[in-house]
Amino acid sequence: MTLTPKEASIIKELRAQEQLCVEKYTRYSNEACDGALKNLFSQLGRNEAKHIQTLDQIAAGTVPQMGGGGETVTVPTTPSTCPPQSKKQDAFLCGDALSMEKHVSGEYDTFIFEFADTGVRNVLNHIQKEEQQHGEYIWKYMSVNGMYN
């Protein structure tokens, strides 16, 4: 498969978005107070790194086969025991991560329509669904911790 210049540019842009996600999740995992949130951010970062690998395969002309889903993610179901100021910082990190996931999911939603190859469209749709799941995991954490209004 050969990408058009526009398709190649889109893959490059999506890859940059995914790289930013990896960097944020790495940073946020280090900054979070709650150990369960640290773990959640680490898991999501690893999943975003897999998206980069998938986009690299597309850029190289291969349509990857997608499995059922990404990495199994453990979402904490008990509230954080961090002190209030640390919980406030964790809430900020979660809010920013959720906004990031909304943005990235929207990018995939728009860019899917720019590809001629049905296989590539399917792969991008698969990634978009995983981005939506990431947002759901963050939302669930925020809900358990009274951070989502």
N, C-alpha and C positions, 0 to 999 in steps of 0.2 A: 504494500500500500504506500502510495506517495501522497504526502500532505500538500495542499496548496500553500502558497505563502501566507495567506490569511489564517488558515488552519494551524500552520506552524507557529505563527505569532500568538494565537490563542493558547496553544499548548504551553508556550513559553510563559505567558501571563498567568495561567493556572498554576504552573509549577512555582512561580514566584509567590503566589498566594499560599500554596501549600508549604513552602519553605518558611514563610512568615508564621504560619500556624505551628510548625515544628519548633521554631525558635521561641514563640510565646509560651507554648506548653512546657518547654524545657525550663524557661525562666520562671513561669508560674509554679511549676512543681517545686522549684527551689525556694520560692518566696512564700508559699502557702504555710499556714500554721498547722492545719488539720492533716494528720498523716493520711487519712483516707482521701482527702482532696489531692494531696501530693501524688498519691497513687493513681487517682483518676486522671489527673493531668498527664502523668507519665504514659499511661495507657493510650490516651488520645493522641499524644505526640508520636508514639510508635505507629499508630494507625495512619496518621498524616504522612509519616515517612514512607509508608507503603504506597500512598497515593502518588508521591513523587516518583517512586520506582515505576508505577504503572504509566504515568505521564511520559517518563523517559522512554519506555517501550514504544508508546505511540509515536513519539518524536522520531524514533529510530525506524518507523515503518511497520511495526508489529501491532496487531490488535490482540491484546492479552485476553486470555480466558479468565473470566471472573468466577470466583467461587460463590458460595452462599452468602457470606458476610465477612466482615473484617474480624479483627481480634475480638475475643470475648472481653467485654468491659464489665468490671465490677463497680456497681453504683452503690455508694454508702447508703444505708437505710436508717442509721441512727444519727442523732444530732451531734455536732462537733462539741467538744469540751474545751475548746480554746477560750481564752479570756475575751471579753467584749471587743476590745480594740483590735485584737487579732482576727476575730470573726468579721469585723468591719472590713479589714484588709482582704480577707478571703472572699467576702461578698463583692468587693470591687473587682478582684481577679475573675470571679465567676461571671459577673456582669459583662466585663470586657470580652471574655472568652465566648459567651453566648452571642454577643453582638458580632464577633468575628465569624462564628459559625453561620449566622444568618446571612452575613455578607457573602461568604464563600459559597454557600448553597445557592444564593441568588445568581452568582457569577456562572455557576454550572448550568443553572436553569436557562439563562440567556444564551450562553455559548453553545449548548448542545445543538441548537438550531442552525449553527454555522457549518456543521460537518456533513459532508456528502455520504460518508461511509456509515452504514447502519450499525456495524460492529462497534465503531468508535462511539457513536451516539449511545449505544447500550452501555459501554464501559463508563462513559461520563455520567450517565444516569445512575449507574451503580455507585459511583463515588458520591454523587449528590445525595443519594439516599443515606450513605454512611455519614455525610456531613450533617444531615438532619437528625440522625441518631445521636451524633455527638452533642448536638444542641439539646436533645431530649435528656441525655445523661446529666448534662450540666443543670438543666432545669429541675430535674428530680433532686439533685443534690441541694440546689437552692431552696426548693420547696421544703425538704426535710429540715433545713436549717432556718426557715423563716426569712429567707433572703429575697424571695420572689413575690412581688405584690401585683 
